[in-house]
């Protein structure tokens, strides 16, 4: 009995020492990220010397090398490229004209091509307004009133009941093609004269009809005019299409326990080409780079291996993260991934968003309390919903636990998502530094935890999870639903 008592005492003393050591390490992480962060300077340099980071472009290749070299210089010993081949797409020329039926003037309206539109298109057809472009909007209009027409839709949602789920622009385009439309015009929900782009393809392959976007101001005027008379649209465009090679960039910090699993923390490095992609996803990918630098600077060796991944091709259909997961399935390493953390436009983190793992709330809240004790701006929220259309998706569909950090960006910044105004002037240096230090601390605690209360889902559990979160319909439209009807 005495031996058991002494063993229990020594165990408690040991646990106290571990907790104290952990707190000391968190303080070191906080100071390192505060005093020596390189995220802002590195992103600023990339925006000035590289520009946009479109996958398959020269700029994209420069960005791959830039981040590879950053990780090597930061002191990571294991840094590598993960090459993959994709169908590249880049815009060339585009024009959109709107005019009354019977006229042939078609005065030009400012527009941007949506990615994966055809290599060449010249379409003139009547416009039909499908509102928000949801399945119900298409079902409410007979197919004969859509066939041979150019569909006008919102990218976002207007005037819908609370809780209505939106579809991705690519899914709305897929519905338009299914119903026989010959072209797509999407209205940006960001107010004013902001033009944006993004893929209109659910597969990352070329679509069969031209798709363009217009500003919110022009969309409102166009809808008002459609109320008074029928209108025609003429869409002309040329685009560059061809197979190219791209590369994910992966840096690894080996765990102290070779038998433990690994944490993948990733975000997409690529961006669209209307601007420099400073926010989408510069602030995310360069946060990850600086977290890796912080770990290397402090020579941190948590229990689990950490892979820091710069995914390419996210904007063109999650191409890099799909490649990563396909390779992990092929070589069996998928079973070693305990958690995938996705960092996509995250700023000023205040809590955890862990998809489909409600039982893990106490674990993450305990970590959050440690972060909150160091910096009380971390309010320690927790959610366990689910979403699609970022690099966590391929992992989630294979049952790997996924999470991101909840945070906030000013509305004026969010409005420049995918748009011609997504430049470095939007980036808040202090917010970026704060993001690095809070995520660095959280990542260390997660990677060094004795156990993770996260459950890898089998196929049936994944299926039911997706259905319960209303994700079946968009996955069916995109062709990613593998469970039949």
C-alpha positions in Angstrom: 0.0 0.0 0.0 2.8 2.4 0.9 4.6 1.7 -2.4 1.4 2.4 -4.3 0.9 5.6 -2.4 4.5 6.8 -3.1 4.1 5.8 -6.8 1.0 7.9 -7.0 2.7 10.9 -5.3 5.7 10.6 -7.7 3.3 10.4 -10.6 1.5 13.6 -9.6 4.9 15.3 -9.1 5.9 14.2 -12.6 2.7 15.4 -14.1 3.2 18.8 -12.4 6.7 19.0 -13.8 5.4 18.2 -17.3 2.6 20.9 -17.0 5.2 23.4 -15.7 7.5 22.6 -18.6 4.7 22.9 -21.1 3.8 26.4 -19.7 7.4 27.5 -20.0 7.6 26.3 -23.6 4.4 28.1 -24.4 5.9 31.3 -23.0 9.0 30.8 -25.1 6.8 30.3 -28.2 4.9 33.4 -27.5 8.0 35.5 -27.1 9.7 34.0 -30.2 6.7 34.7 -32.4 6.3 38.2 -30.9 10.0 39.2 -31.2 11.1 37.4 -34.4 8.2 36.8 -36.6 9.0 36.8 -40.3 5.5 36.2 -41.7 4.7 39.7 -42.7 8.1 40.5 -44.2 8.3 37.3 -46.1 4.7 37.8 -47.5 5.4 41.4 -48.4 8.6 40.3 -50.3 6.7 37.6 -52.1 3.9 39.9 -53.2 6.5 42.5 -54.5 8.9 40.1 -56.2 6.6 37.3 -57.3 3.1 38.8 -57.5 0.2 36.4 -57.9 0.8 32.7 -57.3 -1.4 31.0 -59.9 -0.8 27.3 -60.1 1.0 26.3 -63.3 2.3 29.8 -64.0 5.9 31.0 -63.7 4.8 32.9 -60.6 3.4 29.8 -59.1 6.8 28.0 -59.6 8.6 30.9 -58.1 6.3 30.8 -55.1 7.0 27.0 -54.6 10.8 27.6 -54.6 10.4 30.7 -52.4 8.6 28.8 -49.7 10.9 25.7 -50.1 13.9 27.9 -49.5 12.3 29.7 -46.6 11.7 26.4 -44.8 15.3 25.3 -45.4 16.7 28.6 -44.2 14.5 28.3 -41.1 16.4 25.2 -40.2 14.0 22.4 -41.1 16.1 19.4 -42.1 13.4 17.6 -44.1 12.0 19.8 -46.8 10.8 18.4 -50.1 8.6 19.0 -53.1 5.6 16.8 -53.9 5.1 17.1 -57.6 1.9 16.5 -59.5 0.5 17.2 -62.9 -2.6 19.2 -63.5 -4.5 20.8 -66.4 -3.4 24.4 -66.2 -5.8 27.3 -66.9 -5.1 31.0 -67.2 -7.1 33.8 -68.6 -6.4 35.6 -71.8 -9.1 37.9 -73.3 -12.7 38.4 -72.3 -15.6 40.7 -73.1 -19.2 40.9 -71.9 -21.8 43.0 -73.7 -25.4 43.4 -72.7 -28.1 44.8 -75.0 -31.8 44.7 -75.8 -33.2 41.8 -77.9 -32.8 42.7 -81.6 -29.9 45.1 -81.1 -26.4 44.4 -82.1 -24.4 47.1 -80.2 -23.7 45.2 -77.0 -21.9 47.9 -75.0 -19.2 46.4 -72.8 -19.6 45.7 -69.1 -16.6 45.2 -66.8 -16.1 41.4 -66.2 -13.7 38.7 -65.2 -13.5 35.2 -66.5 -14.3 32.4 -64.1 -11.6 29.8 -64.2 -11.9 26.6 -66.3 -14.1 28.3 -68.9 -13.4 27.0 -72.4 -10.2 27.9 -74.4 -12.4 29.9 -76.8 -16.1 31.0 -76.7 -18.3 33.4 -78.5 -21.9 33.1 -77.3 -24.9 35.4 -77.7 -28.1 34.4 -76.0 -31.0 35.7 -73.9 -30.4 36.2 -70.2 -32.5 34.3 -67.6 -32.3 35.3 -64.0 -32.0 32.3 -61.6 -31.6 34.4 -58.4 -29.3 32.6 -56.0 -28.7 29.7 -58.4 -29.7 27.0 -55.8 -31.2 23.7 -56.9 -34.7 25.0 -55.9 -34.2 28.1 -58.2 -33.5 25.8 -61.2 -36.3 23.5 -60.3 -38.8 26.4 -60.2 -38.0 27.2 -63.9 -38.8 24.8 -66.6 -35.8 23.4 -68.5 -37.1 24.9 -71.8 -36.7 28.4 -70.2 -33.1 27.7 -69.4 -31.9 25.7 -72.4 -30.0 27.9 -74.9 -29.9 30.9 -72.5 -27.2 32.6 -70.4 -28.0 32.2 -66.7 -27.6 35.1 -64.3 -27.0 34.1 -60.6 -25.6 35.4 -57.3 -22.3 34.1 -56.1 -23.7 34.5 -52.5 -27.2 34.4 -51.1 -29.8 37.2 -51.1 -33.2 37.2 -49.4 -33.3 33.6 -48.2 -34.6 32.1 -44.9 -32.1 31.8 -42.1 -30.1 28.6 -42.3 -30.2 28.3 -46.1 -27.0 26.6 -47.4 -25.3 28.2 -50.3 -23.7 26.3 -53.2 -20.2 26.9 -54.5 -20.0 28.9 -57.7 -18.8 25.7 -59.4 -21.8 23.7 -58.2 -24.1 26.5 -59.5 -22.4 26.4 -62.8 -22.7 22.6 -62.9 -26.5 23.0 -62.4 -26.7 25.6 -65.2 -24.9 23.2 -67.6 -27.1 20.3 -66.5 -30.2 22.4 -67.4 -28.9 23.3 -70.8 -27.6 26.9 -70.3 -25.0 28.1 -72.8 -23.3 30.6 -70.5 -23.1 31.9 -66.9 -22.9 35.4 -65.4 -22.4 35.6 -61.7 -22.9 38.7 -59.6 -20.4 39.4 -56.8 -22.1 39.9 -53.5 -19.3 42.3 -52.3 -20.8 45.8 -52.6 -19.4 48.3 -55.1 -17.3 47.7 -58.2 -15.1 44.8 -57.0 -14.4 42.2 -59.6 -13.6 38.6 -58.5 -12.7 35.3 -60.0 -12.6 31.7 -58.9 -13.2 28.3 -60.5 -16.5 27.5 -62.1 -15.5 23.8 -62.4 -16.3 21.2 -59.8 -13.6 18.9 -61.1 -10.7 21.3 -62.0 -11.3 20.4 -65.6 -12.5 22.7 -68.4 -16.2 23.3 -68.4 -18.4 23.4 -71.6 -19.7 26.9 -71.3 -18.2 30.4 -70.7 -18.6 31.7 -67.2 -17.9 35.3 -66.0 -18.5 37.5 -63.0 -19.6 41.1 -62.8 -19.6 43.6 -60.0 -22.4 44.0 -57.5 -23.2 47.5 -58.8 -23.5 46.3 -62.4 -25.5 43.2 -61.2 -28.1 45.4 -59.5 -28.5 47.6 -62.6 -28.8 44.6 -64.8 -31.5 43.1 -62.7 -33.4 46.3 -62.6 -33.2 46.5 -66.4 -34.4 42.9 -66.8 -37.6 43.8 -65.0 -38.5 46.3 -67.8 -37.4 44.3 -70.9 -35.7 41.1 -72.1 -32.0 41.4 -72.5 -29.3 39.5 -74.5 -25.7 38.9 -73.4 -22.7 38.3 -75.6 -19.7 36.6 -74.0 -16.4 36.4 -75.9 -13.3 34.9 -74.4 -10.0 33.1 -75.0 -8.1 31.2 -72.3 -4.9 29.2 -72.1 -5.3 25.5 -71.3 -2.7 22.8 -71.1 -1.1 20.2 -68.8 1.6 21.5 -66.5 3.5 20.4 -63.4 3.1 21.9 -60.0 4.5 21.1 -56.5 3.2 21.0 -53.0 6.0 22.0 -50.6 6.4 19.9 -47.4 8.6 20.6 -44.4 8.7 18.1 -41.6 9.7 18.2 -37.9 10.1 14.6 -36.7 8.3 13.8 -33.4 10.1 12.6 -30.3 8.1 9.4 -30.3 8.5 7.5 -33.6 5.5 5.3 -32.9 3.2 8.4 -32.5 1.2 9.7 -35.4 1.5 13.0 -37.2 -0.2 16.3 -37.5 -0.6 17.9 -40.9 -0.9 21.6 -40.8 -1.5 23.0 -44.3 -2.9 25.8 -46.3 -2.9 26.7 -50.0 0.0 28.7 -51.3 -1.6 29.3 -54.7 -3.7 32.4 -55.5 -5.8 33.8 -58.3 -4.2 36.2 -60.7 -6.3 39.4 -60.5 -4.1 40.6 -57.6 -1.3 39.2 -55.4 -3.5 36.9 -53.1 -2.1 38.6 -50.0 -5.1 37.6 -47.9 -6.3 34.5 -49.9 -4.2 32.7 -48.9 -1.0 34.6 -48.2 -1.9 35.2 -44.6 -2.7 31.5 -44.1 0.3 30.0 -45.9 2.9 32.4 -44.6 1.5 31.9 -41.1 2.3 28.2 -41.5 5.8 29.0 -42.7 6.4 31.2 -39.7 5.1 28.6 -37.3 7.6 26.1 -38.8 10.3 28.7 -38.3 9.3 29.3 -34.7 9.4 25.5 -33.9 12.8 25.3 -35.6 14.2 28.3 -33.8 13.3 26.9 -30.5 14.3 23.3 -31.5 10.9 22.0 -30.4 10.4 18.3 -30.6 6.8 17.5 -29.6 5.6 13.9 -29.4 4.0 13.7 -32.8 5.6 14.5 -36.1 4.4 17.7 -37.7 4.2 18.2 -41.5 3.9 21.8 -42.7 2.4 21.7 -46.1 2.0 24.4 -48.8 -0.7 23.1 -51.1 -0.8 24.3 -54.7 -3.9 24.1 -56.9 -6.5 24.7 -54.2 -8.2 27.4 -56.1 -8.4 25.2 -59.2 -10.1 22.3 -57.4 -8.1 21.2 -54.3 -5.6 19.7 -56.7 -2.6 19.7 -54.4 -4.4 18.4 -51.3 -6.2 15.7 -53.4 -2.7 14.6 -54.6 -1.4 14.5 -51.1 -4.2 12.3 -49.9 -4.1 10.0 -52.9 -0.4 9.5 -52.3 -1.0 8.9 -48.6 -3.6 6.3 -49.4 -1.3 4.6 -51.9 1.7 4.4 -49.5 -0.4 3.7 -46.4 0.7 6.8 -44.5 -2.9 8.1 -44.3 -3.4 5.8 -41.2 -0.7 7.8 -39.4 -2.4 11.2 -39.7 -4.0 12.0 -36.4 -5.3 15.4 -37.4 -5.2 17.8 -40.4 -5.3 21.5 -39.5 -6.3 23.8 -42.3 -5.3 27.4 -42.3 -7.2 29.3 -45.0 -7.5 33.1 -44.6 -7.5 32.6 -40.8 -6.7 35.8 -38.8 -6.7 36.6 -35.1 -7.7 33.1 -33.9 -10.0 33.0 -30.9 -11.1 29.4 -30.8 -11.2 25.9 -32.3 -13.5 24.6 -35.1 -13.1 20.8 -35.1 -15.3 19.1 -37.7 -17.4 16.3 -36.4 -15.6 15.7 -33.1 -17.9 17.0 -30.3 -16.3 14.6 -27.8 -13.0 16.6 -28.2 -14.4 19.8 -26.8 -12.9 19.4 -23.3 -9.5 18.6 -24.7 -9.4 21.7 -26.9 -11.0 23.9 -24.2 -8.2 22.9 -21.8 -5.6 23.9 -24.4 -7.5 27.1 -25.0 -7.4 28.0 -21.3 -3.6 27.8 -21.4 -3.6 30.1 -24.4 -6.1 32.5 -22.7 -3.9 32.7 -19.6 -1.1 34.0 -21.8 -3.2 36.2 -24.0 -6.8 36.9 -23.0 -7.8 37.9 -26.6 -8.2 34.1 -27.2 -11.8 33.7 -26.1 -11.6 29.9 -26.3 -14.7 29.0 -28.4 -15.4 25.6 -29.8 -17.5 24.3 -32.6 -17.9 21.0 -34.4 -19.8 21.7 -37.6 -18.5 20.9 -41.2 -17.8 22.6 -44.5 -16.3 22.0 -47.9 -14.2 23.7 -50.5 -10.8 24.0 -48.9 -7.8 21.7 -48.4 -9.3 19.9 -45.4 -11.9 18.3 -47.7 -9.9 15.4 -49.2 -8.7 14.5 -45.7 -12.2 14.7 -44.2 -13.7 12.5 -47.0 -11.2 9.8 -45.9 -12.2 10.0 -42.3 -9.2 11.9 -41.0 -10.1 14.4 -38.2 -9.8 17.9 -39.4 -10.0 21.3 -37.8 -9.3 25.0 -38.3 -9.2 28.0 -36.0 -12.1 30.4 -35.7 -11.1 34.0 -36.1 -12.1 37.3 -37.8 -11.2 39.5 -40.7 -12.7 43.0 -41.3 -15.5 43.1 -43.8 -13.5 45.3 -46.1 -10.9 42.6 -46.3 -13.3 39.7 -46.8 -14.9 41.6 -49.7 -11.6 41.3 -51.6 -11.7 37.5 -51.5 -10.7 36.2 -55.0 -10.8 39.8 -56.2 -8.8 42.5 -57.9 -8.2 44.3 -54.6 -6.5 41.4 -52.7 -3.2 43.1 -52.2 -0.7 43.6 -49.3 -2.4 46.8 -48.2 -5.1 44.6 -46.7 -2.7 42.7 -44.4 -2.5 43.8 -40.8 1.0 43.1 -39.6 0.1 42.8 -35.9 -2.8 40.5 -36.6 -0.6 38.3 -38.7 2.1 38.1 -35.9 -0.7 37.4 -33.4 -2.0 34.6 -35.6 1.4 33.0 -35.7 2.0 33.0 -31.9 -1.5 31.7 -31.0 -1.5 28.9 -33.6 2.1 28.0 -32.7 1.2 27.5 -29.0 -1.9 25.5 -29.9 -0.1 23.3 -32.3 2.6 22.5 -29.8 0.0 21.5 -27.2 -1.9 19.3 -29.7 1.2 17.7 -31.1 2.7 17.0 -27.6 -0.5 15.7 -25.9 -0.2 12.2 -24.4 -3.4 11.2 -26.2 -5.8 12.8 -28.7 -9.5 12.3 -28.2 -10.1 12.3 -32.0 -11.8 9.5 -33.8 -10.9 8.5 -37.3 -14.2 7.8 -39.2 -14.9 4.7 -41.2 -16.7 5.1 -44.6 -20.2 4.6 -43.2 -19.6 7.1 -40.4 -18.2 9.6 -42.9 -21.2 9.2 -45.1 -23.7 9.8 -42.2 -21.6 12.7 -40.9 -21.8 14.4 -44.4 -25.5 13.8 -44.7 -26.2 15.1 -41.2 -24.3 18.3 -42.1 -26.1 18.9 -45.4 -23.1 18.2 -47.5 -24.4 15.3 -49.7 -26.0 17.6 -52.4 -22.8 19.6 -53.2 -20.7 16.5 -53.1 -23.1 14.8 -55.5 -22.9 17.8 -57.8 -19.1 17.8 -57.7 -18.8 14.1 -58.3 -17.1 13.5 -54.9 -20.0 11.5 -53.4 -18.9 7.9 -53.6 -21.7 6.2 -51.7 -24.3 5.8 -54.5 -27.8 7.2 -54.0 
